[in-house]
Amino acid sequence: MPSIPTRRRFLMMTAILPLATPGVSQAAGQTAGLRDISPEIAHQVLQSGAPVTILDIRTPWEFSAGHIEGATNIDFYEKSFADRIMALEPGRTYLIYCQTGVRSRALMNALAQTSFRDVMHIPAGFSGWQRVGLPFAR
């Protein structure tokens, strides 16, 4: 479990950093690090069978309306959100998204200050995923 100062710092970062993106790359073809990817690239990664943990950080209501197959829902607005994120294994590969990219951008910014080093982010969110006609579960 993270220390209280670490948890507090993480909570503050998710609240105040949604506009800046330090440490988050948008380089095409990048295969590690904290990076933004298109819905199409995310779909290709998932179809490749690579071991990726998919995190949908929308509300349970949003999640129940449709989500990427295999996603785990961790509600950004839930009181235990920071604890649940910090309990994740930082050495794994993650794909994160929300509805439009705002909440997940805040999370990416916070993760840039932690030991998480292999995180993909869909800045277009689930809206972008749907917009390009990719499959999803209900």
N, CA, C and O atoms as a GROMACS GRO file, in nm:
protein
  552
    1MET      N    1   0.085  -0.118   0.000
    1MET     CA    2   0.000   0.000   0.000
    1MET      C    3   0.089   0.124   0.000
    1MET      O    4   0.188   0.128   0.073
    2PRO      N    5   0.057   0.226  -0.080
    2PRO     CA    6   0.141   0.345  -0.088
    2PRO      C    7   0.133   0.425   0.041
    2PRO      O    8   0.034   0.419   0.114
    3SER      N    9   0.238   0.500   0.069
    3SER     CA   10   0.238   0.583   0.188
    3SER      C   11   0.136   0.695   0.170
    3SER      O   12   0.097   0.727   0.058
    4ILE      N   13   0.094   0.754   0.279
    4ILE     CA   14  -0.004   0.863   0.275
    4ILE      C   15   0.048   0.980   0.191
    4ILE      O   16  -0.028   1.034   0.110
    5PRO      N   17   0.175   1.023   0.207
    5PRO     CA   18   0.222   1.132   0.122
    5PRO      C   19   0.217   1.097  -0.027
    5PRO      O   20   0.183   1.181  -0.110
    6THR      N   21   0.251   0.973  -0.062
    6THR     CA   22   0.245   0.930  -0.202
    6THR      C   23   0.101   0.935  -0.252
    6THR      O   24   0.076   0.985  -0.362
    7ARG      N   25   0.008   0.885  -0.172
    7ARG     CA   26  -0.133   0.885  -0.210
    7ARG      C   27  -0.183   1.028  -0.226
    7ARG      O   28  -0.252   1.060  -0.323
    8ARG      N   29  -0.149   1.114  -0.132
    8ARG     CA   30  -0.191   1.255  -0.140
    8ARG      C   31  -0.135   1.322  -0.264
    8ARG      O   32  -0.207   1.393  -0.335
    9ARG      N   33  -0.007   1.299  -0.291
    9ARG     CA   34   0.057   1.358  -0.409
    9ARG      C   35  -0.012   1.307  -0.536
    9ARG      O   36  -0.036   1.385  -0.628
   10PHE      N   37  -0.042   1.177  -0.540
   10PHE     CA   38  -0.110   1.120  -0.656
   10PHE      C   39  -0.249   1.183  -0.674
   10PHE      O   40  -0.286   1.219  -0.785
   11LEU      N   41  -0.324   1.195  -0.566
   11LEU     CA   42  -0.457   1.257  -0.574
   11LEU      C   43  -0.449   1.401  -0.623
   11LEU      O   44  -0.528   1.443  -0.707
   12MET      N   45  -0.352   1.476  -0.571
   12MET     CA   46  -0.337   1.615  -0.614
   12MET      C   47  -0.302   1.621  -0.761
   12MET      O   48  -0.352   1.707  -0.834
   13MET      N   49  -0.216   1.530  -0.806
   13MET     CA   50  -0.175   1.532  -0.946
   13MET      C   51  -0.290   1.499  -1.039
   13MET      O   52  -0.302   1.560  -1.146
   14THR      N   53  -0.377   1.404  -1.001
   14THR     CA   54  -0.490   1.372  -1.088
   14THR      C   55  -0.589   1.487  -1.091
   14THR      O   56  -0.666   1.499  -1.186
   15ALA      N   57  -0.589   1.569  -0.989
   15ALA     CA   58  -0.682   1.681  -0.985
   15ALA      C   59  -0.631   1.805  -1.058
   15ALA      O   60  -0.710   1.879  -1.117
   16ILE      N   61  -0.498   1.829  -1.056
   16ILE     CA   62  -0.449   1.957  -1.109
   16ILE      C   63  -0.370   1.948  -1.238
   16ILE      O   64  -0.328   2.052  -1.290
   17LEU      N   65  -0.347   1.828  -1.292
   17LEU     CA   66  -0.261   1.816  -1.409
   17LEU      C   67  -0.330   1.778  -1.540
   17LEU      O   68  -0.261   1.728  -1.629
   18PRO      N   69  -0.459   1.798  -1.558
   18PRO     CA   70  -0.519   1.749  -1.681
   18PRO      C   71  -0.475   1.821  -1.808
   18PRO      O   72  -0.502   1.772  -1.917
   19LEU      N   73  -0.408   1.934  -1.798
   19LEU     CA   74  -0.372   2.007  -1.919
   19LEU      C   75  -0.229   1.984  -1.965
   19LEU      O   76  -0.203   1.985  -2.086
   20ALA      N   77  -0.138   1.963  -1.874
   20ALA     CA   78   0.002   1.941  -1.910
   20ALA      C   79   0.028   1.793  -1.926
   20ALA      O   80  -0.042   1.711  -1.866
   21THR      N   81   0.127   1.758  -2.005
   21THR     CA   82   0.155   1.616  -2.025
   21THR      C   83   0.304   1.585  -2.014
   21THR      O   84   0.363   1.532  -2.109
   22PRO      N   85   0.367   1.615  -1.900
   22PRO     CA   86   0.508   1.585  -1.889
   22PRO      C   87   0.532   1.435  -1.889
   22PRO      O   88   0.462   1.360  -1.822
   23GLY      N   89   0.631   1.392  -1.965
   23GLY     CA   90   0.667   1.252  -1.966
   23GLY      C   91   0.578   1.164  -2.052
   23GLY      O   92   0.600   1.044  -2.058
   24VAL      N   93   0.478   1.221  -2.118
   24VAL     CA   94   0.389   1.142  -2.202
   24VAL      C   95   0.425   1.170  -2.347
   24VAL      O   96   0.420   1.284  -2.393
   25SER      N   97   0.461   1.064  -2.418
   25SER     CA   98   0.505   1.078  -2.557
   25SER      C   99   0.391   1.054  -2.654
   25SER      O  100   0.298   0.978  -2.626
   26GLN      N  101   0.399   1.118  -2.768
   26GLN     CA  102   0.304   1.094  -2.875
   26GLN      C  103   0.378   1.044  -2.998
   26GLN      O  104   0.327   1.057  -3.110
   27ALA      N  105   0.496   0.989  -2.979
   27ALA     CA  106   0.578   0.945  -3.091
   27ALA      C  107   0.519   0.822  -3.158
   27ALA      O  108   0.483   0.725  -3.090
   28ALA      N  109   0.509   0.826  -3.289
   28ALA     CA  110   0.458   0.712  -3.364
   28ALA      C  111   0.556   0.597  -3.354
   28ALA      O  112   0.677   0.617  -3.361
   29GLY      N  113   0.503   0.477  -3.338
   29GLY     CA  114   0.587   0.358  -3.335
   29GLY      C  115   0.655   0.331  -3.203
   29GLY      O  116   0.727   0.232  -3.191
   30GLN      N  117   0.634   0.414  -3.104
   30GLN     CA  118   0.697   0.392  -2.974
   30GLN      C  119   0.634   0.268  -2.910
   30GLN      O  120   0.512   0.253  -2.913
   31THR      N  121   0.715   0.181  -2.854
   31THR     CA  122   0.664   0.055  -2.801
   31THR      C  123   0.674   0.044  -2.650
   31THR      O  124   0.636  -0.060  -2.595
   32ALA      N  125   0.722   0.144  -2.580
   32ALA     CA  126   0.726   0.142  -2.435
   32ALA      C  127   0.721   0.284  -2.383
   32ALA      O  128   0.740   0.379  -2.459
   33GLY      N  129   0.696   0.298  -2.255
   33GLY     CA  130   0.684   0.430  -2.196
   33GLY      C  131   0.539   0.470  -2.180
   33GLY      O  132   0.449   0.389  -2.205
   34LEU      N  133   0.517   0.592  -2.140
   34LEU     CA  134   0.382   0.646  -2.131
   34LEU      C  135   0.355   0.715  -2.263
   34LEU      O  136   0.425   0.809  -2.300
   35ARG      N  137   0.254   0.669  -2.335
   35ARG     CA  138   0.233   0.718  -2.470
   35ARG      C  139   0.087   0.723  -2.510
   35ARG      O  140   0.005   0.644  -2.462
   36ASP      N  141   0.057   0.815  -2.598
   36ASP     CA  142  -0.076   0.829  -2.657
   36ASP      C  143  -0.081   0.745  -2.784
   36ASP      O  144   0.014   0.744  -2.862
   37ILE      N  145  -0.192   0.674  -2.804
   37ILE     CA  146  -0.209   0.596  -2.925
   37ILE      C  147  -0.352   0.614  -2.976
   37ILE      O  148  -0.442   0.646  -2.899
   38SER      N  149  -0.371   0.592  -3.103
   38SER     CA  150  -0.503   0.604  -3.163
   38SER      C  151  -0.587   0.482  -3.127
   38SER      O  152  -0.533   0.378  -3.087
   39PRO      N  153  -0.719   0.493  -3.140
   39PRO     CA  154  -0.803   0.375  -3.117
   39PRO      C  155  -0.764   0.258  -3.209
   39PRO      O  156  -0.766   0.143  -3.167
   40GLU      N  157  -0.730   0.288  -3.333
   40GLU     CA  158  -0.692   0.183  -3.427
   40GLU      C  159  -0.566   0.109  -3.382
   40GLU      O  160  -0.560  -0.014  -3.390
   41ILE      N  161  -0.467   0.183  -3.336
   41ILE     CA  162  -0.343   0.120  -3.287
   41ILE      C  163  -0.373   0.039  -3.161
   41ILE      O  164  -0.321  -0.072  -3.145
   42ALA      N  165  -0.455   0.093  -3.072
   42ALA     CA  166  -0.493   0.019  -2.951
   42ALA      C  167  -0.558  -0.113  -2.989
   42ALA      O  168  -0.528  -0.217  -2.930
   43HIS      N  169  -0.647  -0.110  -3.086
   43HIS     CA  170  -0.715  -0.231  -3.130
   43HIS      C  171  -0.613  -0.332  -3.186
   43HIS      O  172  -0.622  -0.451  -3.157
   44GLN      N  173  -0.517  -0.284  -3.264
   44GLN     CA  174  -0.414  -0.372  -3.319
   44GLN      C  175  -0.332  -0.438  -3.206
   44GLN      O  176  -0.303  -0.557  -3.212
   45VAL      N  177  -0.297  -0.359  -3.106
   45VAL     CA  178  -0.220  -0.412  -2.993
   45VAL      C  179  -0.301  -0.522  -2.923
   45VAL      O  180  -0.248  -0.628  -2.892
   46LEU      N  181  -0.428  -0.495  -2.899
   46LEU     CA  182  -0.512  -0.593  -2.830
   46LEU      C  183  -0.531  -0.718  -2.915
   46LEU      O  184  -0.533  -0.829  -2.861
   47GLN      N  185  -0.544  -0.702  -3.045
   47GLN     CA  186  -0.561  -0.817  -3.135
   47GLN      C  187  -0.434  -0.900  -3.147
   47GLN      O  188  -0.440  -1.018  -3.181
   48SER      N  189  -0.319  -0.839  -3.118
   48SER     CA  190  -0.191  -0.911  -3.130
   48SER      C  191  -0.174  -1.016  -3.021
   48SER      O  192  -0.088  -1.103  -3.032
   49GLY      N  193  -0.254  -1.008  -2.917
   49GLY     CA  194  -0.242  -1.102  -2.806
   49GLY      C  195  -0.138  -1.062  -2.703
   49GLY      O  196  -0.113  -1.137  -2.609
   50ALA      N  197  -0.079  -0.944  -2.719
   50ALA     CA  198   0.019  -0.896  -2.621
   50ALA      C  199  -0.050  -0.885  -2.484
   50ALA      O  200  -0.167  -0.848  -2.477
   51PRO      N  201   0.022  -0.915  -2.377
   51PRO     CA  202  -0.038  -0.906  -2.243
   51PRO      C  203  -0.058  -0.760  -2.201
   51PRO      O  204   0.038  -0.690  -2.165
   52VAL      N  205  -0.182  -0.716  -2.206
   52VAL     CA  206  -0.216  -0.577  -2.173
   52VAL      C  207  -0.335  -0.578  -2.078
   52VAL      O  208  -0.434  -0.647  -2.101
   53THR      N  209  -0.324  -0.501  -1.971
   53THR     CA  210  -0.436  -0.481  -1.879
   53THR      C  211  -0.509  -0.355  -1.923
   53THR      O  212  -0.450  -0.247  -1.928
   54ILE      N  213  -0.638  -0.368  -1.954
   54ILE     CA  214  -0.718  -0.256  -2.003
   54ILE      C  215  -0.793  -0.195  -1.885
   54ILE      O  216  -0.866  -0.264  -1.815
   55LEU      N  217  -0.773  -0.065  -1.864
   55LEU     CA  218  -0.839   0.006  -1.755
   55LEU      C  219  -0.935   0.110  -1.812
   55LEU      O  220  -0.892   0.204  -1.879
   56ASP      N  221  -1.061   0.094  -1.785
   56ASP     CA  222  -1.166   0.189  -1.822
   56ASP      C  223  -1.196   0.268  -1.696
   56ASP      O  224  -1.247   0.213  -1.599
   57ILE      N  225  -1.164   0.397  -1.695
   57ILE     CA  226  -1.178   0.475  -1.573
   57ILE      C  227  -1.304   0.561  -1.572
   57ILE      O  228  -1.311   0.663  -1.503
   58ARG      N  229  -1.403   0.519  -1.649
   58ARG     CA  230  -1.531   0.588  -1.650
   58ARG      C  231  -1.618   0.539  -1.534
   58ARG      O  232  -1.579   0.449  -1.460
   59THR      N  233  -1.735   0.599  -1.519
   59THR     CA  234  -1.828   0.557  -1.415
   59THR      C  235  -1.884   0.420  -1.448
   59THR      O  236  -1.884   0.380  -1.565
   60PRO      N  237  -1.934   0.347  -1.348
   60PRO     CA  238  -1.997   0.217  -1.377
   60PRO      C  239  -2.113   0.230  -1.477
   60PRO      O  240  -2.133   0.139  -1.558
   61TRP      N  241  -2.186   0.337  -1.473
   61TRP     CA  242  -2.296   0.359  -1.567
   61TRP      C  243  -2.243   0.371  -1.710
   61TRP      O  244  -2.298   0.309  -1.802
   62GLU      N  245  -2.137   0.449  -1.728
   62GLU     CA  246  -2.075   0.462  -1.861
   62GLU      C  247  -2.023   0.326  -1.907
   62GLU      O  248  -2.041   0.287  -2.022
   63PHE      N  249  -1.957   0.256  -1.816
   63PHE     CA  250  -1.900   0.125  -1.848
   63PHE      C  251  -2.008   0.028  -1.894
   63PHE      O  252  -1.989  -0.045  -1.991
   64SER      N  253  -2.122   0.026  -1.824
   64SER     CA  254  -2.229  -0.068  -1.858
   64SER      C  255  -2.293  -0.038  -1.993
   64SER      O  256  -2.354  -0.126  -2.053
   65ALA      N  257  -2.280   0.085  -2.041
   65ALA     CA  258  -2.335   0.123  -2.171
   65ALA      C  259  -2.249   0.071  -2.286
   65ALA      O  260  -2.294   0.066  -2.400
   66GLY      N  261  -2.125   0.033  -2.258
   66GLY     CA  262  -2.033  -0.019  -2.358
   66GLY      C  263  -1.890   0.006  -2.316
   66GLY      O  264  -1.858   0.110  -2.259
   67HIS      N  265  -1.803  -0.089  -2.344
   67HIS     CA  266  -1.661  -0.078  -2.306
   67HIS      C  267  -1.578  -0.169  -2.396
   67HIS      O  268  -1.631  -0.256  -2.464
   68ILE      N  269  -1.448  -0.147  -2.395
   68ILE     CA  270  -1.358  -0.233  -2.471
   68ILE      C  271  -1.358  -0.370  -2.405
   68ILE      O  272  -1.346  -0.383  -2.283
   69GLU      N  273  -1.372  -0.473  -2.487
   69GLU     CA  274  -1.375  -0.612  -2.438
   69GLU      C  275  -1.255  -0.639  -2.348
   69GLU      O  276  -1.141  -0.611  -2.385
   70GLY      N  277  -1.281  -0.694  -2.230
   70GLY     CA  278  -1.175  -0.732  -2.137
   70GLY      C  279  -1.133  -0.621  -2.041
   70GLY      O  280  -1.044  -0.642  -1.958
   71ALA      N  281  -1.196  -0.504  -2.051
   71ALA     CA  282  -1.158  -0.391  -1.965
   71ALA      C  283  -1.204  -0.412  -1.821
   71ALA      O  284  -1.307  -0.474  -1.795
   72THR      N  285  -1.124  -0.359  -1.730
   72THR     CA  286  -1.159  -0.352  -1.588
   72THR      C  287  -1.203  -0.209  -1.560
   72THR      O  288  -1.136  -0.114  -1.600
   73ASN      N  289  -1.314  -0.194  -1.491
   73ASN     CA  290  -1.366  -0.061  -1.460
   73ASN      C  291  -1.315  -0.015  -1.323
   73ASN      O  292  -1.338  -0.080  -1.222
   74ILE      N  293  -1.246   0.098  -1.323
   74ILE     CA  294  -1.203   0.165  -1.199
   74ILE      C  295  -1.254   0.308  -1.210
   74ILE      O  296  -1.196   0.388  -1.284
   75ASP      N  297  -1.358   0.340  -1.138
   75ASP     CA  298  -1.426   0.470  -1.147
   75ASP      C  299  -1.335   0.583  -1.098
   75ASP      O  300  -1.295   0.586  -0.981
   76PHE      N  301  -1.304   0.675  -1.188
   76PHE     CA  302  -1.220   0.791  -1.159
   76PHE      C  303  -1.274   0.871  -1.040
   76PHE      O  304  -1.197   0.930  -0.964
   77TYR      N  305  -1.406   0.874  -1.024
   77TYR     CA  306  -1.470   0.954  -0.919
   77TYR      C  307  -1.487   0.877  -0.789
   77TYR      O  308  -1.532   0.934  -0.689
   78GLU      N  309  -1.453   0.751  -0.788
   78GLU     CA  310  -1.465   0.669  -0.668
   78GLU      C  311  -1.365   0.716  -0.563
   78GLU      O  312  -1.252   0.752  -0.596
   79LYS      N  313  -1.406   0.714  -0.440
   79LYS     CA  314  -1.320   0.760  -0.330
   79LYS      C  315  -1.189   0.681  -0.324
   79LYS      O  316  -1.085   0.736  -0.288
   80SER      N  317  -1.194   0.553  -0.358
   80SER     CA  318  -1.075   0.468  -0.349
   80SER      C  319  -0.996   0.462  -0.480
   80SER      O  320  -0.909   0.376  -0.495
   81PHE      N  321  -1.024   0.552  -0.574
   81PHE     CA  322  -0.959   0.547  -0.705
   81PHE      C  323  -0.806   0.546  -0.694
   81PHE      O  324  -0.740   0.458  -0.750
   82ALA      N  325  -0.750   0.640  -0.623
   82ALA     CA  326  -0.603   0.649  -0.614
   82ALA      C  327  -0.545   0.523  -0.550
   82ALA      O  328  -0.442   0.472  -0.596
   83ASP      N  329  -0.609   0.472  -0.447
   83ASP     CA  330  -0.560   0.349  -0.383
   83ASP      C  331  -0.564   0.232  -0.480
   83ASP      O  332  -0.472   0.151  -0.484
   84ARG      N  333  -0.670   0.222  -0.558
   84ARG     CA  334  -0.683   0.111  -0.653
   84ARG      C  335  -0.577   0.121  -0.764
   84ARG      O  336  -0.522   0.020  -0.806
   85ILE      N  337  -0.550   0.242  -0.811
   85ILE     CA  338  -0.448   0.260  -0.914
   85ILE      C  339  -0.310   0.229  -0.857
   85ILE      O  340  -0.231   0.159  -0.921
   86MET      N  341  -0.281   0.280  -0.739
   86MET     CA  342  -0.149   0.259  -0.680
   86MET      C  343  -0.127   0.113  -0.638
   86MET      O  344  -0.013   0.072  -0.616
   87ALA      N  345  -0.234   0.034  -0.627
   87ALA     CA  346  -0.222  -0.108  -0.594
   87ALA      C  347  -0.190  -0.192  -0.717
   87ALA      O  348  -0.157  -0.310  -0.704
   88LEU      N  349  -0.198  -0.132  -0.836
   88LEU     CA  350  -0.166  -0.204  -0.959
   88LEU      C  351  -0.015  -0.230  -0.966
   88LEU      O  352   0.064  -0.157  -0.908
   89GLU      N  353   0.021  -0.334  -1.038
   89GLU     CA  354   0.162  -0.368  -1.055
   89GLU      C  355   0.226  -0.275  -1.159
   89GLU      O  356   0.189  -0.282  -1.276
   90PRO      N  357   0.320  -0.189  -1.121
   90PRO     CA  358   0.377  -0.091  -1.215
   90PRO      C  359   0.456  -0.151  -1.330
   90PRO      O  360   0.477  -0.083  -1.431
   91GLY      N  361   0.500  -0.276  -1.318
   91GLY     CA  362   0.579  -0.338  -1.423
   91GLY      C  363   0.496  -0.397  -1.538
   91GLY      O  364   0.553  -0.443  -1.637
   92ARG      N  365   0.366  -0.395  -1.526
   92ARG     CA  366   0.280  -0.450  -1.630
   92ARG      C  367   0.254  -0.346  -1.738
   92ARG      O  368   0.287  -0.229  -1.722
   93THR      N  369   0.194  -0.391  -1.848
   93THR     CA  370   0.155  -0.303  -1.958
   93THR      C  371   0.007  -0.271  -1.943
   93THR      O  372  -0.076  -0.360  -1.924
   94TYR      N  373  -0.027  -0.141  -1.953
   94TYR     CA  374  -0.165  -0.098  -1.936
   94TYR      C  375  -0.211  -0.017  -2.057
   94TYR      O  376  -0.132   0.050  -2.124
   95LEU      N  377  -0.342  -0.026  -2.083
   95LEU     CA  378  -0.410   0.060  -2.179
   95LEU      C  379  -0.520   0.128  -2.101
   95LEU      O  380  -0.606   0.062  -2.043
   96ILE      N  381  -0.518   0.263  -2.098
   96ILE     CA  382  -0.620   0.334  -2.022
   96ILE      C  383  -0.701   0.424  -2.114
   96ILE      O  384  -0.653   0.476  -2.214
   97TYR      N  385  -0.827   0.441  -2.074
   97TYR     CA  386  -0.916   0.531  -2.148
   97TYR      C  387  -1.033   0.573  -2.059
   97TYR      O  388  -1.063   0.507  -1.959
   98CYS      N  389  -1.096   0.682  -2.096
   98CYS     CA  390  -1.221   0.726  -2.035
   98CYS      C  391  -1.317   0.754  -2.151
   98CYS      O  392  -1.303   0.694  -2.257
   99GLN      N  393  -1.412   0.843  -2.133
   99GLN     CA  394  -1.506   0.869  -2.241
   99GLN      C  395  -1.448   0.957  -2.351
   99GLN      O  396  -1.459   0.926  -2.470
  100THR      N  397  -1.384   1.069  -2.310
  100THR     CA  398  -1.333   1.164  -2.410
  100THR      C  399  -1.185   1.196  -2.395
  100THR      O  400  -1.132   1.275  -2.473
  101GLY      N  401  -1.118   1.138  -2.298
  101GLY     CA  402  -0.976   1.159  -2.281
  101GLY      C  403  -0.936   1.254  -2.170
  101GLY      O  404  -0.817   1.266  -2.140
  102VAL      N  405  -1.031   1.322  -2.108
  102VAL     CA  406  -0.997   1.420  -2.004
  102VAL      C  407  -0.953   1.350  -1.875
  102VAL      O  408  -0.845   1.381  -1.824
  103ARG      N  409  -1.032   1.260  -1.824
  103ARG     CA  410  -0.996   1.190  -1.699
  103ARG      C  411  -0.871   1.104  -1.719
  103ARG      O  412  -0.783   1.101  -1.633
  104SER      N  413  -0.865   1.035  -1.833
  104SER     CA  414  -0.748   0.950  -1.856
  104SER      C  415  -0.621   1.032  -1.877
  104SER      O  416  -0.512   0.985  -1.844
  105ARG      N  417  -0.632   1.154  -1.930
  105ARG     CA  418  -0.516   1.243  -1.942
  105ARG      C  419  -0.466   1.281  -1.803
  105ARG      O  420  -0.346   1.282  -1.778
  106ALA      N  421  -0.558   1.311  -1.712
  106ALA     CA  422  -0.518   1.343  -1.575
  106ALA      C  423  -0.446   1.225  -1.512
  106ALA      O  424  -0.345   1.242  -1.443
  107LEU      N  425  -0.496   1.104  -1.536
  107LEU     CA  426  -0.430   0.986  -1.482
  107LEU      C  427  -0.293   0.967  -1.545
  107LEU      O  428  -0.197   0.935  -1.474
  108MET      N  429  -0.281   0.986  -1.675
  108MET     CA  430  -0.150   0.973  -1.740
  108MET      C  431  -0.049   1.070  -1.680
  108MET      O  432   0.067   1.034  -1.657
  109ASN      N  433  -0.092   1.191  -1.656
  109ASN     CA  434  -0.002   1.290  -1.597
  109ASN      C  435   0.044   1.248  -1.458
  109ASN      O  436   0.160   1.266  -1.422
  110ALA      N  437  -0.048   1.191  -1.381
  110ALA     CA  438  -0.010   1.144  -1.248
  110ALA      C  439   0.083   1.024  -1.258
  110ALA      O  440   0.181   1.014  -1.183
  111LEU      N  441   0.055   0.933  -1.350
  111LEU     CA  442   0.139   0.814  -1.366
  111LEU      C  443   0.280   0.849  -1.412
  111LEU      O  444   0.374   0.774  -1.386
  112ALA      N  445   0.295   0.961  -1.481
  112ALA     CA  446   0.428   1.005  -1.526
  112ALA      C  447   0.519   1.034  -1.406
  112ALA      O  448   0.642   1.038  -1.421
  113GLN      N  449   0.461   1.054  -1.290
  113GLN     CA  450   0.539   1.084  -1.171
  113GLN      C  451   0.558   0.961  -1.082
  113GLN      O  452   0.604   0.973  -0.969
  114THR      N  453   0.523   0.843  -1.133
  114THR     CA  454   0.532   0.720  -1.056
  114THR      C  455   0.628   0.622  -1.125
  114THR      O  456   0.699   0.659  -1.218
  115SER      N  457   0.627   0.498  -1.080
  115SER     CA  458   0.713   0.396  -1.140
  115SER      C  459   0.645   0.322  -1.256
  115SER      O  460   0.704   0.228  -1.310
  116PHE      N  461   0.524   0.360  -1.294
  116PHE     CA  462   0.459   0.299  -1.410
  116PHE      C  463   0.534   0.344  -1.535
  116PHE      O  464   0.556   0.463  -1.555
  117ARG      N  465   0.574   0.248  -1.620
  117ARG     CA  466   0.656   0.283  -1.735
  117ARG      C  467   0.609   0.226  -1.868
  117ARG      O  468   0.674   0.248  -1.970
  118ASP      N  469   0.498   0.154  -1.868
  118ASP     CA  470   0.448   0.099  -1.994
  118ASP      C  471   0.296   0.116  -1.998
  118ASP      O  472   0.221   0.022  -1.971
  119VAL      N  473   0.255   0.237  -2.030
  119VAL     CA  474   0.112   0.272  -2.029
  119VAL      C  475   0.074   0.338  -2.160
  119VAL      O  476   0.134   0.437  -2.202
  120MET      N  477  -0.025   0.281  -2.224
  120MET     CA  478  -0.081   0.338  -2.348
  120MET      C  479  -0.211   0.410  -2.312
  120MET      O  480  -0.286   0.365  -2.225
  121HIS      N  481  -0.236   0.519  -2.379
  121HIS     CA  482  -0.352   0.604  -2.351
  121HIS      C  483  -0.423   0.634  -2.482
  121HIS      O  484  -0.360   0.669  -2.582
  122ILE      N  485  -0.555   0.621  -2.481
  122ILE     CA  486  -0.635   0.658  -2.598
  122ILE      C  487  -0.691   0.798  -2.572
  122ILE      O  488  -0.793   0.811  -2.504
  123PRO      N  489  -0.626   0.904  -2.625
  123PRO     CA  490  -0.673   1.040  -2.598
  123PRO      C  491  -0.813   1.069  -2.652
  123PRO      O  492  -0.882   1.157  -2.602
  124ALA      N  493  -0.854   0.995  -2.754
  124ALA     CA  494  -0.989   1.014  -2.810
  124ALA      C  495  -1.094   0.946  -2.723
  124ALA      O  496  -1.214   0.966  -2.744
  125GLY      N  497  -1.051   0.865  -2.628
  125GLY     CA  498  -1.142   0.798  -2.536
  125GLY      C  499  -1.230   0.694  -2.604
  125GLY      O  500  -1.210   0.658  -2.720
  126PHE      N  501  -1.328   0.648  -2.528
  126PHE     CA  502  -1.420   0.548  -2.580
  126PHE      C  503  -1.505   0.608  -2.692
  126PHE      O  504  -1.548   0.537  -2.782
  127SER      N  505  -1.528   0.738  -2.687
  127SER     CA  506  -1.601   0.806  -2.796
  127SER      C  507  -1.526   0.788  -2.927
  127SER      O  508  -1.586   0.759  -3.030
  128GLY      N  509  -1.394   0.804  -2.924
  128GLY     CA  510  -1.312   0.787  -3.043
  128GLY      C  511  -1.312   0.643  -3.090
  128GLY      O  512  -1.314   0.616  -3.210
  129TRP      N  513  -1.308   0.550  -2.995
  129TRP     CA  514  -1.313   0.407  -3.026
  129TRP      C  515  -1.442   0.376  -3.105
  129TRP      O  516  -1.438   0.309  -3.208
  130GLN      N  517  -1.553   0.427  -3.054
  130GLN     CA  518  -1.682   0.405  -3.121
  130GLN      C  519  -1.689   0.477  -3.256
  130GLN      O  520  -1.743   0.424  -3.353
  131ARG      N  521  -1.636   0.596  -3.259
  131ARG     CA  522  -1.642   0.680  -3.380
  131ARG      C  523  -1.578   0.611  -3.502
  131ARG      O  524  -1.625   0.628  -3.615
  132VAL      N  525  -1.472   0.533  -3.477
  132VAL     CA  526  -1.407   0.464  -3.588
  132VAL      C  527  -1.462   0.323  -3.609
  132VAL      O  528  -1.410   0.247  -3.690
  133GLY      N  529  -1.567   0.290  -3.535
  133GLY     CA  530  -1.638   0.164  -3.559
  133GLY      C  531  -1.572   0.039  -3.506
  133GLY      O  532  -1.595  -0.070  -3.559
  134LEU      N  533  -1.491   0.051  -3.401
  134LEU     CA  534  -1.426  -0.066  -3.344
  134LEU      C  535  -1.524  -0.142  -3.254
  134LEU      O  536  -1.615  -0.081  -3.199
  135PRO      N  537  -1.506  -0.274  -3.239
  135PRO     CA  538  -1.599  -0.354  -3.160
  135PRO      C  539  -1.588  -0.324  -3.012
  135PRO      O  540  -1.483  -0.285  -2.962
  136PHE      N  541  -1.700  -0.342  -2.943
  136PHE     CA  542  -1.701  -0.323  -2.798
  136PHE      C  543  -1.803  -0.415  -2.734
  136PHE      O  544  -1.891  -0.469  -2.801
  137ALA      N  545  -1.791  -0.433  -2.604
  137ALA     CA  546  -1.881  -0.518  -2.528
  137ALA      C  547  -1.979  -0.432  -2.449
  137ALA      O  548  -1.956  -0.313  -2.426
  138ARG      N  549  -2.087  -0.494  -2.410
  138ARG     CA  550  -2.188  -0.427  -2.324
  138ARG      C  551  -2.204  -0.505  -2.196
  138ARG      O  552  -2.282  -0.466  -2.110
   0.00000   0.00000   0.00000
